[in-house]
Amino acid sequence: MLVSNLELVPGKRTTKHFGLVQGSTVRAKHAGRDLMAGLKNIFGGELKGYTELLQESRQEATDRMIQQAESLGANAVLNVRFSTSSVTQGAAELFVYGTAVVIE
């Protein structure tokens, strides 16, 4: 499955258009990660626990979008975008969406 943020793939032709596909996940902060993040805020540096949490969330949401595209018969998802939103204090949704197509 080709996943791209481009609207068109150079050298390829879009032969079928299925429309919007999407995937999302809602994740909450882990208390241990939150404690370490508080310490990092004092001393500075990357919040690796949150970086890992966001990477896992992006992957899970992307996998769900790909599954939806595959169920439609697509072999590519184009014009992919990511979005985040706060659901409640300490939890956020990561949302990914794109256009499912068949390319040759």
LORO-87886 format. One record per atom (N, C-alpha, C): atom name; x, z negated, y. Coordinates in nm, 3 decimals, always signed. Each point is the difference from the previous one (the first is absolute). Example, Ala and Ser with C-alpha at 12.3 -4.5 7.8 and 13.67 -1.06 7.14 Angstrom:
! LORO-87886
<r atom="N" east="+1.319" up="-0.780" north="-0.569"/>
<r atom="CA" east="-0.089" up="+0.000" north="+0.119"/>
<r atom="C" east="+0.090" up="+0.000" north="+0.120"/>
<r atom="N" east="-0.035" up="+0.072" north="+0.105"/>
<r atom="CA" east="+0.082" up="-0.006" north="+0.119"/>
<r atom="C" east="-0.077" up="-0.073" north="+0.109"/>
***
This chain:
! LORO-87886
<r atom="N" east="+0.086" up="+0.000" north="-0.118"/>
<r atom="CA" east="-0.086" up="+0.000" north="+0.118"/>
<r atom="C" east="+0.090" up="+0.000" north="+0.123"/>
<r atom="N" east="-0.016" up="+0.101" north="+0.083"/>
<r atom="CA" east="+0.072" up="+0.006" north="+0.126"/>
<r atom="C" east="-0.078" up="-0.080" north="+0.104"/>
<r atom="N" east="+0.069" up="-0.091" north="+0.067"/>
<r atom="CA" east="-0.059" up="-0.080" north="+0.108"/>
<r atom="C" east="+0.085" up="+0.024" north="+0.124"/>
<r atom="N" east="-0.063" up="+0.050" north="+0.107"/>
<r atom="CA" east="+0.075" up="+0.037" north="+0.119"/>
<r atom="C" east="-0.078" up="-0.034" north="+0.127"/>
<r atom="N" east="+0.075" up="-0.030" north="+0.106"/>
<r atom="CA" east="-0.065" up="-0.022" north="+0.128"/>
<r atom="C" east="-0.016" up="+0.131" north="+0.078"/>
<r atom="N" east="+0.045" up="+0.111" north="-0.056"/>
<r atom="CA" east="-0.019" up="+0.131" north="+0.063"/>
<r atom="C" east="-0.141" up="+0.052" north="-0.026"/>
<r atom="N" east="-0.050" up="+0.082" north="+0.091"/>
<r atom="CA" east="-0.131" up="+0.061" north="-0.019"/>
<r atom="C" east="+0.006" up="+0.118" north="-0.096"/>
<r atom="N" east="+0.112" up="+0.068" north="-0.003"/>
<r atom="CA" east="+0.023" up="+0.113" north="-0.089"/>
<r atom="C" east="+0.137" up="-0.016" north="-0.063"/>
<r atom="N" east="+0.017" up="+0.056" north="-0.119"/>
<r atom="CA" east="+0.130" up="-0.004" north="-0.067"/>
<r atom="C" east="+0.065" up="+0.137" north="+0.017"/>
<r atom="N" east="+0.116" up="+0.006" north="+0.064"/>
<r atom="CA" east="+0.067" up="+0.129" north="+0.020"/>
<r atom="C" east="+0.022" up="+0.073" north="-0.132"/>
<r atom="N" east="-0.037" up="+0.128" north="-0.004"/>
<r atom="CA" east="+0.018" up="+0.082" north="-0.118"/>
<r atom="C" east="-0.108" up="-0.016" north="-0.105"/>
<r atom="N" east="-0.097" up="-0.087" north="+0.025"/>
<r atom="CA" east="-0.109" up="-0.022" north="-0.095"/>
<r atom="C" east="-0.132" up="+0.040" north="+0.065"/>
<r atom="N" east="-0.097" up="+0.033" north="-0.083"/>
<r atom="CA" east="-0.131" up="+0.041" north="+0.048"/>
<r atom="C" east="-0.105" up="-0.098" north="-0.051"/>
<r atom="N" east="-0.084" up="-0.049" north="+0.088"/>
<r atom="CA" east="-0.110" up="-0.088" north="-0.039"/>
<r atom="C" east="-0.113" up="+0.086" north="-0.052"/>
<r atom="N" east="-0.038" up="-0.024" north="-0.128"/>
<r atom="CA" east="-0.104" up="+0.083" north="-0.061"/>
<r atom="C" east="-0.133" up="-0.073" north="-0.017"/>
<r atom="N" east="+0.002" up="-0.131" north="+0.007"/>
<r atom="CA" east="-0.123" up="-0.076" north="-0.014"/>
<r atom="C" east="+0.010" up="-0.127" north="+0.084"/>
<r atom="N" east="-0.111" up="-0.036" north="+0.063"/>
<r atom="CA" east="-0.005" up="-0.115" north="+0.089"/>
<r atom="C" east="-0.107" up="-0.095" north="-0.052"/>
<r atom="N" east="+0.039" up="-0.126" north="-0.030"/>
<r atom="CA" east="-0.095" up="-0.099" north="-0.051"/>
<r atom="C" east="-0.046" up="-0.099" north="+0.107"/>
<r atom="N" east="+0.077" up="-0.012" north="+0.107"/>
<r atom="CA" east="-0.037" up="-0.092" north="+0.106"/>
<r atom="C" east="+0.076" up="-0.132" north="-0.004"/>
<r atom="N" east="-0.055" up="-0.097" north="+0.066"/>
<r atom="CA" east="+0.066" up="-0.129" north="+0.019"/>
<r atom="C" east="+0.011" up="-0.079" north="-0.129"/>
<r atom="N" east="+0.119" up="-0.053" north="-0.024"/>
<r atom="CA" east="+0.022" up="-0.099" north="-0.106"/>
<r atom="C" east="+0.066" up="-0.120" north="+0.064"/>
<r atom="N" east="-0.020" up="-0.116" north="-0.062"/>
<r atom="CA" east="+0.051" up="-0.122" north="+0.063"/>
<r atom="C" east="+0.035" up="-0.105" north="-0.104"/>
<r atom="N" east="+0.079" up="-0.094" north="+0.041"/>
<r atom="CA" east="+0.033" up="-0.115" north="-0.083"/>
<r atom="C" east="+0.026" up="-0.118" north="+0.090"/>
<r atom="N" east="-0.030" up="-0.119" north="-0.048"/>
<r atom="CA" east="+0.025" up="-0.117" north="+0.083"/>
<r atom="C" east="+0.028" up="-0.121" north="-0.088"/>
<r atom="N" east="+0.056" up="-0.100" north="+0.061"/>
<r atom="CA" east="+0.022" up="-0.129" north="-0.064"/>
<r atom="C" east="-0.003" up="-0.107" north="+0.108"/>
<r atom="N" east="-0.048" up="-0.117" north="-0.035"/>
<r atom="CA" east="+0.000" up="-0.114" north="+0.090"/>
<r atom="C" east="+0.090" up="-0.104" north="-0.062"/>
<r atom="N" east="+0.097" up="-0.045" north="+0.076"/>
<r atom="CA" east="+0.097" up="-0.096" north="-0.050"/>
<r atom="C" east="+0.006" up="-0.122" north="+0.091"/>
<r atom="N" east="+0.023" up="-0.114" north="-0.061"/>
<r atom="CA" east="+0.015" up="-0.124" north="+0.075"/>
<r atom="C" east="+0.146" up="-0.044" north="-0.006"/>
<r atom="N" east="+0.040" up="-0.074" north="+0.101"/>
<r atom="CA" east="+0.136" up="-0.053" north="+0.004"/>
<r atom="C" east="+0.016" up="-0.107" north="-0.107"/>
<r atom="N" east="+0.117" up="-0.008" north="-0.054"/>
<r atom="CA" east="+0.036" up="-0.102" north="-0.098"/>
<r atom="C" east="+0.057" up="-0.120" north="+0.077"/>
<r atom="N" east="-0.040" up="-0.121" north="-0.037"/>
<r atom="CA" east="+0.043" up="-0.120" north="+0.073"/>
<r atom="C" east="+0.152" up="-0.012" north="+0.005"/>
<r atom="N" east="+0.067" up="+0.033" north="-0.109"/>
<r atom="CA" east="+0.147" up="-0.006" north="-0.002"/>
<r atom="C" east="+0.062" up="+0.101" north="+0.096"/>
<r atom="N" east="-0.057" up="+0.120" north="+0.002"/>
<r atom="CA" east="+0.049" up="+0.102" north="+0.094"/>
<r atom="C" east="-0.024" up="-0.043" north="+0.144"/>
<r atom="N" east="-0.115" up="-0.065" north="+0.021"/>
<r atom="CA" east="-0.035" up="-0.045" north="+0.135"/>
<r atom="C" east="+0.098" up="-0.106" north="+0.049"/>
<r atom="N" east="+0.041" up="-0.090" north="-0.087"/>
<r atom="CA" east="+0.097" up="-0.104" north="+0.034"/>
<r atom="C" east="+0.134" up="+0.062" north="+0.038"/>
<r atom="N" east="+0.046" up="+0.095" north="-0.082"/>
<r atom="CA" east="+0.127" up="+0.066" north="+0.029"/>
<r atom="C" east="-0.008" up="+0.082" north="+0.129"/>
<r atom="N" east="-0.115" up="+0.063" north="+0.024"/>
<r atom="CA" east="-0.017" up="+0.077" north="+0.124"/>
<r atom="C" east="+0.008" up="-0.090" north="+0.121"/>
<r atom="N" east="-0.055" up="-0.121" north="-0.011"/>
<r atom="CA" east="+0.009" up="-0.096" north="+0.110"/>
<r atom="C" east="+0.145" up="-0.036" north="+0.030"/>
<r atom="N" east="+0.081" up="-0.017" north="-0.102"/>
<r atom="CA" east="+0.142" up="-0.029" north="+0.020"/>
<r atom="C" east="+0.073" up="+0.120" north="+0.062"/>
<r atom="N" east="-0.034" up="+0.120" north="-0.044"/>
<r atom="CA" east="+0.063" up="+0.120" north="+0.056"/>
<r atom="C" east="-0.036" up="+0.016" north="+0.147"/>
<r atom="N" east="-0.120" up="-0.041" north="+0.038"/>
<r atom="CA" east="-0.039" up="+0.008" north="+0.141"/>
<r atom="C" east="+0.089" up="-0.087" north="+0.087"/>
<r atom="N" east="+0.051" up="-0.109" north="-0.057"/>
<r atom="CA" east="+0.089" up="-0.088" north="+0.075"/>
<r atom="C" east="+0.139" up="+0.061" north="+0.010"/>
<r atom="N" east="+0.051" up="+0.050" north="-0.112"/>
<r atom="CA" east="+0.139" up="+0.047" north="-0.006"/>
<r atom="C" east="+0.015" up="+0.150" north="+0.017"/>
<r atom="N" east="-0.108" up="+0.073" north="-0.013"/>
<r atom="CA" east="+0.005" up="+0.146" north="+0.013"/>
<r atom="C" east="+0.032" up="+0.068" north="-0.132"/>
<r atom="N" east="-0.027" up="+0.128" north="-0.007"/>
<r atom="CA" east="+0.030" up="+0.079" north="-0.119"/>
<r atom="C" east="-0.126" up="+0.062" north="-0.059"/>
<r atom="N" east="+0.023" up="+0.084" north="-0.100"/>
<r atom="CA" east="-0.110" up="+0.070" north="-0.067"/>
<r atom="C" east="-0.083" up="-0.097" north="-0.082"/>
<r atom="N" east="-0.129" up="+0.018" north="+0.003"/>
<r atom="CA" east="-0.091" up="-0.080" north="-0.082"/>
<r atom="C" east="-0.020" up="+0.075" north="-0.133"/>
<r atom="N" east="+0.097" up="-0.016" north="-0.090"/>
<r atom="CA" east="+0.004" up="+0.079" north="-0.123"/>
<r atom="C" east="-0.123" up="-0.020" north="-0.087"/>
<r atom="N" east="-0.055" up="-0.119" north="-0.003"/>
<r atom="CA" east="-0.122" up="-0.024" north="-0.078"/>
<r atom="C" east="-0.115" up="+0.086" north="+0.049"/>
<r atom="N" east="-0.014" up="+0.012" north="+0.131"/>
<r atom="CA" east="-0.107" up="+0.083" north="+0.056"/>
<r atom="C" east="+0.031" up="+0.148" north="-0.017"/>
<r atom="N" east="+0.126" up="+0.037" north="+0.009"/>
<r atom="CA" east="+0.039" up="+0.139" north="-0.023"/>
<r atom="C" east="-0.039" up="+0.041" north="-0.142"/>
<r atom="N" east="+0.029" up="-0.085" north="-0.097"/>
<r atom="CA" east="-0.036" up="+0.028" north="-0.139"/>
<r atom="C" east="-0.151" up="+0.006" north="-0.018"/>
<r atom="N" east="-0.071" up="-0.092" north="+0.063"/>
<r atom="CA" east="-0.146" up="-0.003" north="-0.009"/>
<r atom="C" east="-0.061" up="+0.130" north="+0.053"/>
<r atom="N" east="+0.050" up="+0.046" north="+0.114"/>
<r atom="CA" east="-0.053" up="+0.124" north="+0.059"/>
<r atom="C" east="+0.036" up="+0.121" north="-0.085"/>
<r atom="N" east="+0.121" up="+0.002" north="-0.056"/>
<r atom="CA" east="+0.039" up="+0.113" north="-0.086"/>
<r atom="C" east="-0.089" up="+0.006" north="-0.124"/>
<r atom="N" east="-0.024" up="-0.115" north="-0.062"/>
<r atom="CA" east="-0.089" up="-0.005" north="-0.116"/>
<r atom="C" east="-0.141" up="+0.045" north="+0.037"/>
<r atom="N" east="-0.047" up="-0.041" north="+0.116"/>
<r atom="CA" east="-0.134" up="+0.036" north="+0.046"/>
<r atom="C" east="-0.010" up="+0.150" north="+0.026"/>
<r atom="N" east="+0.101" up="+0.058" north="+0.066"/>
<r atom="CA" east="+0.000" up="+0.145" north="+0.024"/>
<r atom="C" east="-0.004" up="+0.076" north="-0.131"/>
<r atom="N" east="+0.080" up="-0.044" north="-0.096"/>
<r atom="CA" east="+0.006" up="+0.070" north="-0.129"/>
<r atom="C" east="-0.134" up="-0.009" north="-0.073"/>
<r atom="N" east="-0.061" up="-0.118" north="-0.002"/>
<r atom="CA" east="-0.128" up="-0.016" north="-0.068"/>
<r atom="C" east="-0.109" up="+0.086" north="+0.066"/>
<r atom="N" east="-0.007" up="+0.000" north="+0.131"/>
<r atom="CA" east="-0.100" up="+0.080" north="+0.071"/>
<r atom="C" east="+0.024" up="+0.149" north="-0.025"/>
<r atom="N" east="+0.126" up="+0.043" north="+0.002"/>
<r atom="CA" east="+0.034" up="+0.140" north="-0.024"/>
<r atom="C" east="-0.038" up="+0.040" north="-0.143"/>
<r atom="N" east="+0.030" up="-0.086" north="-0.097"/>
<r atom="CA" east="-0.037" up="+0.029" north="-0.139"/>
<r atom="C" east="-0.151" up="+0.017" north="-0.015"/>
<r atom="N" east="-0.077" up="-0.081" north="+0.069"/>
<r atom="CA" east="-0.146" up="+0.011" north="-0.006"/>
<r atom="C" east="-0.048" up="+0.131" north="+0.063"/>
<r atom="N" east="+0.063" up="+0.042" north="+0.110"/>
<r atom="CA" east="-0.036" up="+0.126" north="+0.063"/>
<r atom="C" east="+0.032" up="+0.116" north="-0.094"/>
<r atom="N" east="+0.116" up="-0.005" north="-0.064"/>
<r atom="CA" east="+0.041" up="+0.106" north="-0.093"/>
<r atom="C" east="-0.097" up="+0.007" north="-0.118"/>
<r atom="N" east="-0.041" up="-0.114" north="-0.053"/>
<r atom="CA" east="-0.096" up="-0.001" north="-0.111"/>
<r atom="C" east="-0.130" up="+0.068" north="+0.040"/>
<r atom="N" east="-0.046" up="-0.028" north="+0.121"/>
<r atom="CA" east="-0.123" up="+0.063" north="+0.047"/>
<r atom="C" east="+0.018" up="+0.151" north="+0.012"/>
<r atom="N" east="+0.114" up="+0.044" north="+0.052"/>
<r atom="CA" east="+0.027" up="+0.143" north="+0.014"/>
<r atom="C" east="+0.008" up="+0.068" north="-0.137"/>
<r atom="N" east="+0.066" up="-0.064" north="-0.095"/>
<r atom="CA" east="+0.011" up="+0.056" north="-0.134"/>
<r atom="C" east="-0.137" up="+0.013" north="-0.066"/>
<r atom="N" east="-0.087" up="-0.099" north="+0.023"/>
<r atom="CA" east="-0.133" up="+0.006" north="-0.061"/>
<r atom="C" east="-0.083" up="+0.117" north="+0.054"/>
<r atom="N" east="+0.034" up="+0.049" north="+0.117"/>
<r atom="CA" east="-0.068" up="+0.115" north="+0.060"/>
<r atom="C" east="+0.060" up="+0.132" north="-0.047"/>
<r atom="N" east="+0.120" up="-0.005" north="-0.059"/>
<r atom="CA" east="+0.068" up="+0.122" north="-0.044"/>
<r atom="C" east="+0.107" up="+0.049" north="+0.096"/>
<r atom="N" east="+0.036" up="-0.081" north="+0.098"/>
<r atom="CA" east="+0.101" up="+0.039" north="+0.098"/>
<r atom="C" east="+0.141" up="-0.012" north="-0.061"/>
<r atom="N" east="+0.092" up="+0.077" north="+0.056"/>
<r atom="CA" east="+0.141" up="-0.015" north="-0.037"/>
<r atom="C" east="+0.086" up="-0.039" north="+0.120"/>
<r atom="N" east="-0.066" up="-0.025" north="+0.114"/>
<r atom="CA" east="+0.072" up="-0.043" north="+0.120"/>
<r atom="C" east="-0.094" up="-0.076" north="+0.093"/>
<r atom="N" east="+0.059" up="-0.089" north="+0.078"/>
<r atom="CA" east="-0.071" up="-0.069" north="+0.107"/>
<r atom="C" east="+0.081" up="+0.023" north="+0.127"/>
<r atom="N" east="-0.062" up="+0.066" north="+0.096"/>
<r atom="CA" east="+0.070" up="+0.036" north="+0.124"/>
<r atom="C" east="-0.052" up="-0.082" north="+0.117"/>
<r atom="N" east="+0.079" up="+0.003" north="+0.108"/>
<r atom="CA" east="-0.034" up="-0.068" north="+0.124"/>
<r atom="C" east="-0.025" up="-0.150" north="-0.023"/>
<r atom="N" east="+0.087" up="-0.062" north="-0.079"/>
<r atom="CA" east="-0.016" up="-0.141" north="-0.039"/>
<r atom="C" east="+0.034" up="-0.091" north="+0.118"/>
<r atom="N" east="-0.083" up="-0.102" north="+0.018"/>
<r atom="CA" east="+0.019" up="-0.099" north="+0.105"/>
<r atom="C" east="-0.023" up="-0.140" north="-0.055"/>
<r atom="N" east="+0.068" up="-0.097" north="+0.059"/>
<r atom="CA" east="-0.015" up="-0.141" north="-0.036"/>
<r atom="C" east="-0.059" up="-0.076" north="+0.117"/>
<r atom="N" east="-0.078" up="-0.102" north="-0.032"/>
<r atom="CA" east="-0.058" up="-0.086" north="+0.102"/>
<r atom="C" east="-0.006" up="-0.142" north="-0.054"/>
<r atom="N" east="+0.010" up="-0.097" north="+0.089"/>
<r atom="CA" east="-0.015" up="-0.139" north="-0.039"/>
<r atom="C" east="-0.101" up="-0.067" north="+0.091"/>
<r atom="N" east="-0.064" up="-0.103" north="-0.055"/>
<r atom="CA" east="-0.092" up="-0.078" north="+0.082"/>
<r atom="C" east="-0.005" up="-0.142" north="-0.055"/>
<r atom="N" east="-0.027" up="-0.092" north="+0.089"/>
<r atom="CA" east="-0.013" up="-0.140" north="-0.039"/>
<r atom="C" east="-0.140" up="-0.023" north="-0.054"/>
<r atom="N" east="-0.009" up="-0.060" north="-0.118"/>
<r atom="CA" east="-0.130" up="-0.028" north="-0.061"/>
<r atom="C" east="-0.042" up="-0.142" north="+0.033"/>
<r atom="N" east="+0.093" up="-0.092" north="-0.014"/>
<r atom="CA" east="-0.021" up="-0.140" north="+0.031"/>
<r atom="C" east="+0.137" up="-0.060" north="+0.029"/>
<r atom="N" east="+0.005" up="-0.120" north="+0.049"/>
<r atom="CA" east="+0.129" up="-0.061" north="+0.029"/>
<r atom="C" east="+0.081" up="-0.008" north="-0.130"/>
<r atom="N" east="+0.116" up="+0.061" north="+0.002"/>
<r atom="CA" east="+0.088" up="-0.004" north="-0.116"/>
<r atom="C" east="-0.020" up="+0.113" north="-0.100"/>
<r atom="N" east="-0.095" up="+0.091" north="+0.026"/>
<r atom="CA" east="-0.023" up="+0.112" north="-0.092"/>
<r atom="C" east="-0.019" up="+0.128" north="+0.081"/>
<r atom="N" east="+0.053" up="+0.110" north="-0.055"/>
<r atom="CA" east="-0.009" up="+0.128" north="+0.068"/>
<r atom="C" east="-0.032" up="+0.111" north="-0.100"/>
<r atom="N" east="-0.066" up="+0.103" north="+0.050"/>
<r atom="CA" east="-0.028" up="+0.118" north="-0.080"/>
<r atom="C" east="+0.101" up="+0.107" north="+0.034"/>
<r atom="N" east="+0.052" up="+0.066" north="-0.102"/>
<r atom="CA" east="+0.082" up="+0.118" north="+0.019"/>
<r atom="C" east="-0.081" up="+0.116" north="-0.054"/>
<r atom="N" east="-0.021" up="+0.102" north="+0.082"/>
<r atom="CA" east="-0.088" up="+0.112" north="-0.030"/>
<r atom="C" east="+0.080" up="+0.128" north="+0.012"/>
<r atom="N" east="-0.012" up="+0.089" north="-0.098"/>
<r atom="CA" east="+0.068" up="+0.130" north="+0.005"/>
<r atom="C" east="-0.104" up="+0.107" north="-0.027"/>
<r atom="N" east="+0.011" up="+0.112" north="+0.069"/>
<r atom="CA" east="-0.097" up="+0.107" north="-0.017"/>
<r atom="C" east="+0.065" up="+0.135" north="+0.025"/>
<r atom="N" east="-0.060" up="+0.103" north="-0.057"/>
<r atom="CA" east="+0.052" up="+0.135" north="+0.016"/>
<r atom="C" east="-0.103" up="+0.100" north="-0.050"/>
<r atom="N" east="+0.041" up="+0.126" north="-0.005"/>
<r atom="CA" east="-0.088" up="+0.108" north="-0.042"/>
<r atom="C" east="+0.045" up="+0.050" north="-0.137"/>
<r atom="N" east="-0.091" up="-0.007" north="-0.098"/>
<r atom="CA" east="+0.029" up="+0.047" north="-0.135"/>
<r atom="C" east="-0.017" up="+0.151" north="-0.006"/>
<r atom="N" east="+0.100" up="+0.070" north="-0.055"/>
<r atom="CA" east="-0.003" up="+0.145" north="-0.009"/>
<r atom="C" east="+0.067" up="+0.045" north="-0.130"/>
<r atom="N" east="-0.019" up="+0.128" north="-0.029"/>
<r atom="CA" east="+0.079" up="+0.068" north="-0.103"/>
<r atom="C" east="+0.089" up="+0.098" north="+0.074"/>
<r atom="N" east="+0.129" up="-0.006" north="-0.029"/>
<r atom="CA" east="+0.094" up="+0.094" north="+0.061"/>
<r atom="C" east="+0.068" up="+0.080" north="-0.110"/>
<r atom="N" east="+0.039" up="+0.123" north="+0.034"/>
<r atom="CA" east="+0.072" up="+0.088" north="-0.093"/>
<r atom="C" east="+0.130" up="+0.043" north="+0.062"/>
***
